[in-house]
């Protein structure tokens, strides 16, 4: 996103260290259903876009697809496990259970996002099947019917598997209503986001709230995965102040993921015609510059002009500052501290994005 913004962004991440949890553990430690494997093989190794399962079945493509899936699973695994470490989980089996749930969640969220954004012919069927049955699936009160569409059925299998793993967690009953609320909000945000791009969705605070729900709230669900393993900590969430602190700081951790991703995907989001936090901030900023031709979304009509405006208006600097603020705010999560597992992981996430490992 330009040398000026990039230098400032990297300055914030100079002292990043590696997470104490190996990302490579995620794939082998995560129990996936047989159908889930079909989804992994259908993910393009280079762009992350869906391909026809038949064409993705070649040995080389499957191997590379596994690496791409491993990153997605790995980020969910280590983020969830880091929350577990903050809550005092030290048993390797319990940490693996927490991480496995987070890995499945992150894989599911990533694939739902791509399905809704890029494959409308499959997305309509996916939403029609899942939307009226979402609460039942979360509660284990029913199964999703087969659609005959391999990618849709495989994605539904991942979603069902995640809820199965959550329900057997020792303290799930204490966090079940929080999980149901968060997943319902995330699903609504995903479908709303897919329904319109920059040309049809105004640059408002409601749009910003929608983007945060779809991008940062999955990390709150990963925190709930950790709470589901700790009965005492989960029961403490019934205290309003304890809940608010945990929720606020977990969402701050989610903001780190959201901001890092958006700042490094500026060009991708521009060409895709979708809002991201930096583009939304630029479009909603009032400007007297009449020499810059603006499109219906309130942004300059060329990417080069938009890059220049991000820097000249200070929007890019403020977004980088917001990332630093989010890193600090996440340290308020119960049991977290500067240079602890959660803080170390989040700084490593930023460094990973800067290195192009996303």
GUSE-217373 format. One record per residue (C-alpha): x, y, z; residue number from 0; residue in three letters. Coordinates in steps of 0.5 Angstrom, whole numbers, padded with zeros to 4 digits. Layout:
GUSE-217373
{pt {X, Y, Z}, NUM, ala};
...
This chain:
GUSE-217373
{pt {0000, 0000, 0000}, 0, unk};
{pt {0006, 0005, -0002}, 1, unk};
{pt {0013, 0006, 0001}, 2, unk};
{pt {0010, 0011, 0006}, 3, unk};
{pt {0005, 0007, 0009}, 4, unk};
{pt {0009, 0001, 0009}, 5, unk};
{pt {0015, 0003, 0012}, 6, unk};
{pt {0010, 0006, 0018}, 7, unk};
{pt {0007, -0001, 0019}, 8, unk};
{pt {0013, -0005, 0019}, 9, unk};
{pt {0016, 0000, 0024}, 10, unk};
{pt {0010, -0003, 0029}, 11, unk};
{pt {0012, -0010, 0028}, 12, unk};
{pt {0020, -0009, 0028}, 13, unk};
{pt {0020, -0013, 0035}, 14, unk};
{pt {0015, -0019, 0033}, 15, unk};
{pt {0017, -0026, 0035}, 16, unk};
{pt {0015, -0033, 0034}, 17, unk};
{pt {0009, -0036, 0037}, 18, unk};
{pt {0010, -0041, 0042}, 19, unk};
{pt {0005, -0046, 0038}, 20, unk};
{pt {0007, -0049, 0032}, 21, unk};
{pt {0002, -0047, 0026}, 22, unk};
{pt {0005, -0053, 0023}, 23, unk};
{pt {0001, -0057, 0028}, 24, unk};
{pt {-0006, -0055, 0026}, 25, unk};
{pt {-0007, -0059, 0020}, 26, unk};
{pt {-0005, -0066, 0023}, 27, unk};
{pt {-0008, -0064, 0030}, 28, unk};
{pt {-0015, -0062, 0027}, 29, unk};
{pt {-0020, -0068, 0026}, 30, unk};
{pt {-0024, -0066, 0019}, 31, unk};
{pt {-0029, -0070, 0017}, 32, unk};
{pt {-0029, -0074, 0010}, 33, unk};
{pt {-0033, -0069, 0006}, 34, unk};
{pt {-0028, -0063, 0009}, 35, unk};
{pt {-0022, -0066, 0005}, 36, unk};
{pt {-0026, -0065, -0001}, 37, unk};
{pt {-0026, -0057, 0000}, 38, unk};
{pt {-0019, -0057, 0002}, 39, unk};
{pt {-0017, -0060, -0005}, 40, unk};
{pt {-0022, -0055, -0009}, 41, unk};
{pt {-0018, -0049, -0006}, 42, unk};
{pt {-0014, -0046, -0011}, 43, unk};
{pt {-0007, -0046, -0008}, 44, unk};
{pt {-0005, -0039, -0011}, 45, unk};
{pt {-0011, -0035, -0011}, 46, unk};
{pt {-0015, -0039, -0006}, 47, unk};
{pt {-0021, -0039, -0011}, 48, unk};
{pt {-0026, -0045, -0012}, 49, unk};
{pt {-0024, -0050, -0017}, 50, unk};
{pt {-0028, -0056, -0020}, 51, unk};
{pt {-0026, -0062, -0015}, 52, unk};
{pt {-0024, -0066, -0021}, 53, unk};
{pt {-0019, -0061, -0024}, 54, unk};
{pt {-0016, -0060, -0017}, 55, unk};
{pt {-0015, -0067, -0016}, 56, unk};
{pt {-0008, -0068, -0019}, 57, unk};
{pt {-0003, -0069, -0014}, 58, unk};
{pt {0001, -0063, -0015}, 59, unk};
{pt {-0005, -0059, -0014}, 60, unk};
{pt {-0008, -0063, -0008}, 61, unk};
{pt {-0001, -0062, -0004}, 62, unk};
{pt {-0001, -0054, -0005}, 63, unk};
{pt {-0008, -0054, -0003}, 64, unk};
{pt {-0006, -0057, 0003}, 65, unk};
{pt {-0001, -0052, 0004}, 66, unk};
{pt {-0006, -0046, 0003}, 67, unk};
{pt {-0011, -0050, 0008}, 68, unk};
{pt {-0006, -0051, 0013}, 69, unk};
{pt {-0005, -0043, 0014}, 70, unk};
{pt {-0012, -0042, 0015}, 71, unk};
{pt {-0013, -0048, 0020}, 72, unk};
{pt {-0006, -0046, 0023}, 73, unk};
{pt {-0008, -0039, 0024}, 74, unk};
{pt {-0015, -0041, 0027}, 75, unk};
{pt {-0011, -0046, 0032}, 76, unk};
{pt {-0006, -0042, 0035}, 77, unk};
{pt {-0011, -0036, 0036}, 78, unk};
{pt {-0016, -0040, 0040}, 79, unk};
{pt {-0010, -0044, 0043}, 80, unk};
{pt {-0007, -0037, 0045}, 81, unk};
{pt {-0014, -0035, 0049}, 82, unk};
{pt {-0013, -0042, 0052}, 83, unk};
{pt {-0006, -0041, 0055}, 84, unk};
{pt {-0009, -0034, 0058}, 85, unk};
{pt {-0014, -0037, 0061}, 86, unk};
{pt {-0009, -0042, 0065}, 87, unk};
{pt {-0010, -0048, 0060}, 88, unk};
{pt {-0004, -0052, 0060}, 89, unk};
{pt {-0006, -0059, 0059}, 90, unk};
{pt {-0004, -0061, 0052}, 91, unk};
{pt {-0010, -0065, 0050}, 92, unk};
{pt {-0014, -0059, 0052}, 93, unk};
{pt {-0010, -0054, 0048}, 94, unk};
{pt {-0011, -0059, 0042}, 95, unk};
{pt {-0019, -0059, 0043}, 96, unk};
{pt {-0019, -0051, 0044}, 97, unk};
{pt {-0014, -0050, 0038}, 98, unk};
{pt {-0018, -0056, 0033}, 99, unk};
{pt {-0025, -0052, 0034}, 100, unk};
{pt {-0021, -0045, 0032}, 101, unk};
{pt {-0018, -0049, 0026}, 102, unk};
{pt {-0025, -0051, 0024}, 103, unk};
{pt {-0028, -0045, 0025}, 104, unk};
{pt {-0023, -0041, 0021}, 105, unk};
{pt {-0023, -0045, 0015}, 106, unk};
{pt {-0031, -0045, 0015}, 107, unk};
{pt {-0031, -0037, 0016}, 108, unk};
{pt {-0026, -0037, 0010}, 109, unk};
{pt {-0030, -0041, 0006}, 110, unk};
{pt {-0036, -0038, 0007}, 111, unk};
{pt {-0034, -0032, 0005}, 112, unk};
{pt {-0031, -0034, -0001}, 113, unk};
{pt {-0037, -0038, -0003}, 114, unk};
{pt {-0042, -0032, -0002}, 115, unk};
{pt {-0037, -0027, -0005}, 116, unk};
{pt {-0035, -0031, -0011}, 117, unk};
{pt {-0040, -0036, -0013}, 118, unk};
{pt {-0047, -0034, -0013}, 119, unk};
{pt {-0050, -0040, -0016}, 120, unk};
{pt {-0047, -0044, -0010}, 121, unk};
{pt {-0048, -0039, -0005}, 122, unk};
{pt {-0056, -0038, -0006}, 123, unk};
{pt {-0057, -0046, -0005}, 124, unk};
{pt {-0052, -0046, 0001}, 125, unk};
{pt {-0056, -0040, 0004}, 126, unk};
{pt {-0063, -0043, 0003}, 127, unk};
{pt {-0060, -0050, 0006}, 128, unk};
{pt {-0057, -0047, 0012}, 129, unk};
{pt {-0060, -0040, 0014}, 130, unk};
{pt {-0067, -0043, 0017}, 131, unk};
{pt {-0063, -0049, 0020}, 132, unk};
{pt {-0057, -0045, 0023}, 133, unk};
{pt {-0060, -0045, 0030}, 134, unk};
{pt {-0062, -0053, 0030}, 135, unk};
{pt {-0055, -0055, 0027}, 136, unk};
{pt {-0052, -0051, 0033}, 137, unk};
{pt {-0056, -0054, 0038}, 138, unk};
{pt {-0055, -0061, 0035}, 139, unk};
{pt {-0063, -0061, 0034}, 140, unk};
{pt {-0062, -0063, 0026}, 141, unk};
{pt {-0058, -0065, 0020}, 142, unk};
{pt {-0057, -0061, 0014}, 143, unk};
{pt {-0060, -0064, 0008}, 144, unk};
{pt {-0055, -0066, 0002}, 145, unk};
{pt {-0055, -0062, -0004}, 146, unk};
{pt {-0052, -0066, -0009}, 147, unk};
{pt {-0047, -0060, -0009}, 148, unk};
{pt {-0040, -0062, -0007}, 149, unk};
{pt {-0037, -0056, -0005}, 150, unk};
{pt {-0044, -0054, -0001}, 151, unk};
{pt {-0044, -0061, 0002}, 152, unk};
{pt {-0037, -0061, 0004}, 153, unk};
{pt {-0038, -0054, 0007}, 154, unk};
{pt {-0044, -0056, 0011}, 155, unk};
{pt {-0040, -0062, 0014}, 156, unk};
{pt {-0035, -0057, 0017}, 157, unk};
{pt {-0040, -0053, 0020}, 158, unk};
{pt {-0043, -0058, 0023}, 159, unk};
{pt {-0037, -0061, 0025}, 160, unk};
{pt {-0035, -0055, 0029}, 161, unk};
{pt {-0041, -0055, 0033}, 162, unk};
{pt {-0041, -0062, 0034}, 163, unk};
{pt {-0034, -0061, 0038}, 164, unk};
{pt {-0036, -0055, 0041}, 165, unk};
{pt {-0042, -0058, 0044}, 166, unk};
{pt {-0038, -0064, 0047}, 167, unk};
{pt {-0033, -0058, 0051}, 168, unk};
{pt {-0034, -0059, 0058}, 169, unk};
{pt {-0036, -0052, 0059}, 170, unk};
{pt {-0040, -0051, 0053}, 171, unk};
{pt {-0047, -0050, 0057}, 172, unk};
{pt {-0044, -0044, 0060}, 173, unk};
{pt {-0042, -0040, 0053}, 174, unk};
{pt {-0048, -0043, 0049}, 175, unk};
{pt {-0052, -0037, 0048}, 176, unk};
{pt {-0046, -0033, 0047}, 177, unk};
{pt {-0044, -0037, 0041}, 178, unk};
{pt {-0051, -0038, 0038}, 179, unk};
{pt {-0051, -0030, 0038}, 180, unk};
{pt {-0044, -0029, 0035}, 181, unk};
{pt {-0045, -0034, 0030}, 182, unk};
{pt {-0052, -0031, 0028}, 183, unk};
{pt {-0049, -0024, 0027}, 184, unk};
{pt {-0043, -0027, 0023}, 185, unk};
{pt {-0048, -0030, 0018}, 186, unk};
{pt {-0052, -0025, 0018}, 187, unk};
{pt {-0046, -0020, 0016}, 188, unk};
{pt {-0043, -0025, 0011}, 189, unk};
{pt {-0050, -0025, 0007}, 190, unk};
{pt {-0051, -0018, 0008}, 191, unk};
{pt {-0044, -0016, 0005}, 192, unk};
{pt {-0044, -0021, -0001}, 193, unk};
{pt {-0051, -0018, -0003}, 194, unk};
{pt {-0048, -0011, -0005}, 195, unk};
{pt {-0041, -0008, -0006}, 196, unk};
{pt {-0038, -0001, -0006}, 197, unk};
{pt {-0043, 0002, -0012}, 198, unk};
{pt {-0049, 0000, -0008}, 199, unk};
{pt {-0047, 0000, -0001}, 200, unk};
{pt {-0046, 0007, 0003}, 201, unk};
{pt {-0040, 0009, 0007}, 202, unk};
{pt {-0044, 0009, 0013}, 203, unk};
{pt {-0042, 0007, 0020}, 204, unk};
{pt {-0047, 0001, 0019}, 205, unk};
{pt {-0043, -0001, 0014}, 206, unk};
{pt {-0037, -0001, 0018}, 207, unk};
{pt {-0040, -0005, 0024}, 208, unk};
{pt {-0042, -0010, 0019}, 209, unk};
{pt {-0035, -0011, 0016}, 210, unk};
{pt {-0033, -0011, 0024}, 211, unk};
{pt {-0038, -0017, 0025}, 212, unk};
{pt {-0036, -0021, 0019}, 213, unk};
{pt {-0028, -0020, 0020}, 214, unk};
{pt {-0027, -0019, 0028}, 215, unk};
{pt {-0032, -0023, 0031}, 216, unk};
{pt {-0030, -0030, 0029}, 217, unk};
{pt {-0024, -0028, 0034}, 218, unk};
{pt {-0029, -0027, 0039}, 219, unk};
{pt {-0032, -0034, 0038}, 220, unk};
{pt {-0025, -0037, 0038}, 221, unk};
{pt {-0024, -0034, 0045}, 222, unk};
{pt {-0031, -0037, 0047}, 223, unk};
{pt {-0028, -0044, 0044}, 224, unk};
{pt {-0022, -0043, 0050}, 225, unk};
{pt {-0028, -0041, 0055}, 226, unk};
{pt {-0032, -0047, 0053}, 227, unk};
{pt {-0026, -0051, 0056}, 228, unk};
{pt {-0025, -0048, 0063}, 229, unk};
{pt {-0032, -0049, 0067}, 230, unk};
{pt {-0030, -0044, 0072}, 231, unk};
{pt {-0028, -0038, 0067}, 232, unk};
{pt {-0034, -0040, 0063}, 233, unk};
{pt {-0038, -0039, 0069}, 234, unk};
{pt {-0035, -0032, 0071}, 235, unk};
{pt {-0038, -0029, 0064}, 236, unk};
{pt {-0044, -0029, 0067}, 237, unk};
{pt {-0042, -0023, 0071}, 238, unk};
{pt {-0043, -0017, 0066}, 239, unk};
{pt {-0036, -0013, 0068}, 240, unk};
{pt {-0032, -0020, 0066}, 241, unk};
{pt {-0036, -0021, 0060}, 242, unk};
{pt {-0035, -0014, 0057}, 243, unk};
{pt {-0028, -0014, 0059}, 244, unk};
{pt {-0027, -0021, 0055}, 245, unk};
{pt {-0031, -0019, 0049}, 246, unk};
{pt {-0028, -0012, 0048}, 247, unk};
{pt {-0021, -0015, 0049}, 248, unk};
{pt {-0022, -0021, 0044}, 249, unk};
{pt {-0026, -0016, 0039}, 250, unk};
{pt {-0019, -0012, 0039}, 251, unk};
{pt {-0015, -0018, 0038}, 252, unk};
{pt {-0020, -0019, 0032}, 253, unk};
{pt {-0019, -0012, 0030}, 254, unk};
{pt {-0012, -0014, 0029}, 255, unk};
{pt {-0013, -0019, 0024}, 256, unk};
{pt {-0018, -0015, 0021}, 257, unk};
{pt {-0014, -0009, 0020}, 258, unk};
{pt {-0008, -0013, 0018}, 259, unk};
{pt {-0011, -0016, 0013}, 260, unk};
{pt {-0015, -0010, 0010}, 261, unk};
{pt {-0008, -0006, 0010}, 262, unk};
{pt {-0005, -0011, 0006}, 263, unk};
{pt {-0011, -0013, 0001}, 264, unk};
{pt {-0012, -0006, -0001}, 265, unk};
{pt {-0011, -0007, -0009}, 266, unk};
{pt {-0015, -0013, -0008}, 267, unk};
{pt {-0021, -0010, -0005}, 268, unk};
{pt {-0021, -0004, -0010}, 269, unk};
{pt {-0021, -0009, -0016}, 270, unk};
{pt {-0026, -0013, -0013}, 271, unk};
{pt {-0031, -0007, -0012}, 272, unk};
{pt {-0032, -0009, -0004}, 273, unk};
{pt {-0031, -0004, 0002}, 274, unk};
{pt {-0025, -0005, 0007}, 275, unk};
{pt {-0024, -0001, 0013}, 276, unk};
{pt {-0019, 0004, 0010}, 277, unk};
{pt {-0023, 0005, 0003}, 278, unk};
{pt {-0029, 0006, 0008}, 279, unk};
{pt {-0025, 0011, 0012}, 280, unk};
{pt {-0023, 0015, 0006}, 281, unk};
{pt {-0030, 0015, 0002}, 282, unk};
{pt {-0033, 0018, 0009}, 283, unk};
{pt {-0028, 0023, 0010}, 284, unk};
{pt {-0030, 0030, 0007}, 285, unk};
{pt {-0026, 0033, 0002}, 286, unk};
{pt {-0025, 0040, -0002}, 287, unk};
{pt {-0021, 0037, -0007}, 288, unk};
{pt {-0025, 0038, -0013}, 289, unk};
{pt {-0019, 0036, -0018}, 290, unk};
{pt {-0020, 0029, -0016}, 291, unk};
{pt {-0026, 0025, -0020}, 292, unk};
{pt {-0030, 0021, -0015}, 293, unk};
{pt {-0034, 0015, -0017}, 294, unk};
{pt {-0041, 0013, -0014}, 295, unk};
{pt {-0038, 0010, -0008}, 296, unk};
{pt {-0034, 0017, -0006}, 297, unk};
{pt {-0027, 0014, -0008}, 298, unk};
{pt {-0023, 0017, -0013}, 299, unk};
{pt {-0024, 0013, -0020}, 300, unk};
{pt {-0017, 0011, -0021}, 301, unk};
{pt {-0013, 0006, -0016}, 302, unk};
{pt {-0007, 0011, -0017}, 303, unk};
{pt {-0011, 0017, -0014}, 304, unk};
{pt {-0014, 0013, -0009}, 305, unk};
{pt {-0007, 0011, -0006}, 306, unk};
{pt {-0004, 0018, -0006}, 307, unk};
{pt {-0011, 0020, -0002}, 308, unk};
{pt {-0010, 0015, 0003}, 309, unk};
{pt {-0003, 0018, 0005}, 310, unk};
{pt {-0004, 0025, 0004}, 311, unk};
{pt {-0011, 0025, 0008}, 312, unk};
{pt {-0007, 0022, 0013}, 313, unk};
{pt {-0012, 0016, 0013}, 314, unk};
{pt {-0007, 0011, 0012}, 315, unk};
{pt {-0003, 0013, 0018}, 316, unk};
{pt {-0010, 0013, 0022}, 317, unk};
{pt {-0011, 0006, 0020}, 318, unk};
{pt {-0004, 0004, 0022}, 319, unk};
{pt {-0005, 0008, 0029}, 320, unk};
{pt {-0011, 0004, 0030}, 321, unk};
{pt {-0008, -0003, 0029}, 322, unk};
{pt {-0003, -0001, 0034}, 323, unk};
{pt {-0009, 0001, 0039}, 324, unk};
{pt {-0012, -0006, 0038}, 325, unk};
{pt {-0005, -0009, 0040}, 326, unk};
{pt {-0005, -0006, 0046}, 327, unk};
{pt {-0013, -0007, 0048}, 328, unk};
{pt {-0012, -0014, 0046}, 329, unk};
{pt {-0008, -0014, 0052}, 330, unk};
{pt {-0014, -0013, 0057}, 331, unk};
{pt {-0016, -0020, 0056}, 332, unk};
{pt {-0016, -0024, 0062}, 333, unk};
{pt {-0010, -0027, 0064}, 334, unk};
{pt {-0006, -0023, 0058}, 335, unk};
{pt {0000, -0019, 0058}, 336, unk};
{pt {0005, -0015, 0054}, 337, unk};
{pt {0010, -0021, 0051}, 338, unk};
{pt {0005, -0026, 0053}, 339, unk};
{pt {0002, -0032, 0049}, 340, unk};
{pt {-0003, -0027, 0046}, 341, unk};
{pt {0001, -0021, 0045}, 342, unk};
{pt {0006, -0025, 0042}, 343, unk};
{pt {0002, -0028, 0037}, 344, unk};
{pt {-0002, -0022, 0035}, 345, unk};
{pt {0005, -0019, 0033}, 346, unk};
{pt {0007, -0025, 0029}, 347, unk};
{pt {0000, -0025, 0025}, 348, unk};
{pt {0002, -0017, 0023}, 349, unk};
{pt {0009, -0020, 0021}, 350, unk};
{pt {0006, -0026, 0017}, 351, unk};
{pt {0001, -0021, 0013}, 352, unk};
{pt {0007, -0016, 0012}, 353, unk};
{pt {0011, -0022, 0009}, 354, unk};
{pt {0006, -0024, 0005}, 355, unk};
{pt {0004, -0030, 0008}, 356, unk};
{pt {-0003, -0029, 0008}, 357, unk};
